[in-house]
């Protein structure tokens, strides 16, 4: 159950750092960086824990290893898009879609007690996983998609 704590830390550390350093007006930038880092973490996980993630997939999914690797690439692409000013908002929508589309795999894994993450706990794990997914969707909407536009130019230069 370490992963949810890591994800929360990844989200909060940039948010709090930018809020302390730059005040309330810079906090959205920290929130946007946090979700970008979270997606990078998720994407890397697909390459580090490939075998464990393939066990999370239902048997009817073709080419499970390749599917895990492709979805890892997708999450890394979303992360990159979250850092690029021209693609940030579209990447935010993609991040929300990914969280929604991938959630049924987490439900399947929990009901089948797979060993990845907390899924071995069974359906009870969804009491942690579902609110975390909701938080990630809200976080992305709040800090990336909605009308405020975090300015990454201080970090990445003009976009």
C-alpha positions, 0 to 999 in steps of 0.5 A, a space after each residue: 500500500 506504499 504506492 498511494 502514499 508515493 502518489 500523494 507525495 508526488 502530487 503534494 510536494 511540487 504544489 506545496 513548494 510552489 505555494 511556499 516559494 511563489 504564493 497562491 498564484 504559483 500553486 496551480 503550476 505546482 499542481 500541474 507539475 505534480 500530476 505530470 510527475 505522477 503520470 511519469 511515475 505511472 508510465 515508468 511503473 509499466 516498465 519496472 513492473 511489467 510482469 506484475 501488471 500483465 497479471 492484472 489484465 483479464 485473459 481475453 486481452 491480447 498480447 498482455 505484455 505488449 499492452 502493458 508496455 504500450 500503456 506505459 508509453 501512453 502514460 509517459 506521453 501524457 506526462 510529457 504533454 502535461 509539461 509542454 505549454 502547447 499540449 498541456 490542456 489536451 494532455 489534461 483531458 487525455 490524463 482524465 480519460 486514461 484514469 477512467 479507461 484504466 480503472 476497470 482493470 484495477 477493479 478486475 485485479 482487485 476482484 482477482 486478488 492479483 499481487 500488484 500494488 494492493 490488489 492482493 487485498 481484494 475488493 477492499 483495496 478499491 476503497 483506497 484505489 477508487 478515491 485515489 483515482 477520483 483525486 487524480 481526475 479532480 487534480 487534473 481538472 483543477 490544475 490543468 484543464 479548467 480555466 487557469 493556465 499554469 505557466 511553465 515558462 519559468 522552468 521550460 522557457 517560452 513555449 
